[in-house]
Each structure stands twice: as C-alpha cells, then as structure tokens.
Amino acid sequence: MNTDYKFELLVAAYAHDLKNQLQALTEQQEMLVVDLPKEYQLKLAPMISHTNKIKEDTLRLVSLYRLENTQQINRDDAWPHDTANQAIESCLLQFPSIIINNKIDNDSQGFYNDQLAQLALVTLITNSVQAGATQISLNCEEHDDDSLTFIIEDNGPGFNKAILDGSISTTKAAGTGLGLHFVKMICKAHLGANKQGKLSLSNNNTGAVARLFLP
C-alpha cells in the first residue's frame, strides 16, 4: 500500500464512492416504485426512507471532510426556490406525511454552495420533524448586498431555552448535537463582503425558527 496516502483521504474517497452508489440505488428504487401496485409501494417506503437517510448521512460525512480541509468552498449563482425544492423532495422520501411548504419566490437568486445549502436545509427539516413538527415552511430574504437568509419555521414545540442560549446542543436522549453543528459549519464556510455566514435560532408563537444567513 502506498504510504503517501493518508488514512483520512482514503476514508473520504470511499465515502464519496459510497455516496454515489447510494444515489444510484435511491434512483433505482424510485423508478421501481412507480411501476408497482399501491400495496407494494407502501411496503417499500421504509426501505427507500432508510436508503435516503444513509445517503444523506454519507453526503454529510463527505461535506464535513471538505469543510475541515478546504480553506474556501465553491460558490456559484443559485436559486433558493430550487435549492429548497431539492431539500424538500429528499425529506419527503423519509417523512412522506409531513407538510412542507416552499414559500420562496421563483425569481429569488443568491451566490452560495447549492449542495451544502441543501444539506443544511435537510438537516434542519429533519430536526423539526424529530422534535414533533408536522408542518414546516421555507422562506427566503434577499438583502441589498446580494446576501440572503433562508428561513425555516415549524409548528413544533420550539427550541429548548438551553439550546437557544448555547449551553447544550441537543435535547434528544440519543442525540449528539452534530446536526446543528454541521449547519453552523456550512454557514460559517460562506464568506463574502467582509461578512461570515451564521445560523440563528429562535421561537415564535407557532414553533421554532431557524435562519441561515449566507453572505
């Protein structure tokens, strides 16, 4: 074995290959389900959900490695409405009974890493569902300096006070808090106009609110 290869590089390479194979498997499952009777579609739904969850976790692993080892992420023109739609489609595979509304204007435009933004939205939507939310809405604010803010609101119990003040990162019995940490890393990796992206958490009268500022 070539000792010039570092262990973490090999892990990243295998994780990337695994992510691609899981993506292909997910697409094959979705094509298969379309041609099956309703009763079999329902039976296959849990398998598709688990496959999608593994795919998303693998993609997070690859993204975490890149965020830790890359000084600057790739950014390009992106459309928040489309970014949100991709995240919603991914989440509905895992949580088909959840109502997720994309309220972002079709003409909204930003300059960010679309894949990372999708992962951040998927992570926050997943957190909302696991906290007990049944309805989630996604919106976006465009700012004068071409930066933007994604807004995720739900009808769940809201964030625990200890999470809002930063003293803990999760209230789940078996949780690690890595989800919010991952989203914060994605936000902070976006730099522009002498500003750094950030994640802001709060509650309103109906549930939790998460704001992703991407300069």
N, C-alpha and C positions, 0 to 999 in steps of 0.2 A: 504493500500500500504506500502511496506517495505521502511522505510525512509533511510535505509542504501544505497539504490540505488541513485546515483547522477543523476540529470537530463541529463547531457551530456552523461553519459553512456547509458541511455535509448535511447536517440536520436541516438547514434552511433549504438546501437543494431537494432533499427528499420530501420535505413538507410542501414545497412548491409543486412537485410532481404529483403528490397525493391530492393536492387541491384540484389540479387539472383533471385527474381521474374521477374524483368525486363530482366535479362539474359535469363531466360526460355521463356519469351514472345518473345524476339527477335529471338531465335532459332525456335520457332513455326512459326513465321511469315515467316522466310526464307524458311522453309520446305514447307509452303503453297504456296508461290510464285512460286516455281519450278514447281508445278503441274498446274498452271493457264495459260490461254492463254496470249499472249503478251499484249493485251489491258488492261487486268486486272492487270497485273504486274505493268504497268505504273501508274495505278490508286492507287495501294497500296504503291508505292515507297515513297510518302511523309509521310505516317503513319509509315513505317519502319524507315525512317530517323529520325522522331521525337522521336520514341521509343528508338532508339540508342542514340540520344542526351541526353535524360533523364537518360538512363543507365550510360552513361559516366559521367554526372554531379553527379549522386549519388555515383559512384565509387570515384570521386574526393573528395566528402564530407567525405566518409569513410577514404580515404587516408589522408586527411588533419587532421582528428581527430587523426589518428595513428601517423602522423608526429609530432603533437603538444604534444602528451602524451607518446611517446616512446623514450627512450634515444638512442636506437640502432635499425636500421632496419635489417630485414633478407636479407642476400645476398647469392647468390649461383652461381655456374657455369652457364653461359648463353651464348646464341649465338645471336649476334647483328642482323644477317640477319633475323632470325626467329622473333626476337623482332620487327624489322621494318615491316616485313610482317603482323604481327598481327595488328600493328597500322594502316597500310595502308588499310587492309581489313575493319577495323572499320570505317575509314574515308570515304571510297568509298561507304559505305552504306548511308552516309549523303550527300556526294558530288560525285555522280557517273560519272559526266562529267569531273572531274579533272584528269589530267595525273600525276601519282606519280610513280617515278622510284626508285627501290631499287637497289642501286649500291654496296651494301655491300657484300664482299666476303663470300661465304658459309662457309668457314673454320674459319672465324673470331670468336674469343672467348673472353669472359670477365667474370668478377665476380661482379655482381650487382643484384639489385632487379628488376627482369624482369617486374613485373606488374607495378611498379612505372615508369620504363623507358618507357614502352608502353604508359602510361598516359601522360608523358611528351611529347613524340613524337606526340601523337594525338592532344594535346593542341597546339603545335607549327604548325602542319599542318593546323589545323582549323584556327589559326590566319592568316596564309599565304593566305588561301582561302578567308577569310573575308576581307583581305586587297586588294584583287584583283588578286592574282596569279592564273594562270591556269595550270602551270607545276611546279612540286616540285620534288626534288631528295634527297635521303637519302644516306649518305655515312658514313664511319667509319675509324678512325685512331687508330691503336694499338700502344701502347708505350712500351718501354723496361721494365718498372716496372710493367707490366701487367695491367696498367690502360688503358682506352680507351676514345675516343671522338666521339660522334655521331655528324654528320654534316648535317644540313637541309638547303638546298638552294632553292630559288624560283625565278620566273620571274616576281614578283610583283613590286610595286613602291619602295620597300626598307623601312627600318626603318626611322621614323622621327628623325631628329637630337636631338630633346628634349628627345626622348626615349633612344637614344644612350648615351647621357651624364647623364641620370638618373634623369632629372628634372621632367619628367612625366612618367607614366606607361602605358598610352593608349591614342590614338588619336580618338577612336571611340566616337561618340556622346553619346551613351548609355552604353559605356564600363566602367568597373570597374578596369581594370588592374590586376585582380586577376589571370588571366591565366599565365602571365609571373611570377608573384609572386609564384604561385603554382609550376611552373617548377624550379624556383630558390630553393624553399624549398626541392624539390626532389633531386636536385644536391647536396645541402649542407648536406643532410642526409647521403650521401655516403662519408665515411671516410676510408682512407687506406694509408699506407706508409707515415704517418705524413702529408697527404695532404687531402684537402677537395674539394668535387666536386663544380663545378661552371658553370654558364650559361654565355656565351659571345655572344654579338650581334654585327653585323657589316653589311655593304653593299658591294657588288661588282658591276661589270659592268652590271650584268643582274638582280639584285634584292637583296633580303635580305638573310643574312646568320646567322644561329644560331648554336652555338657549345656547346654541353653538355659534359663537362669533368667529367668522373666518375672514381675516383681512385680505 
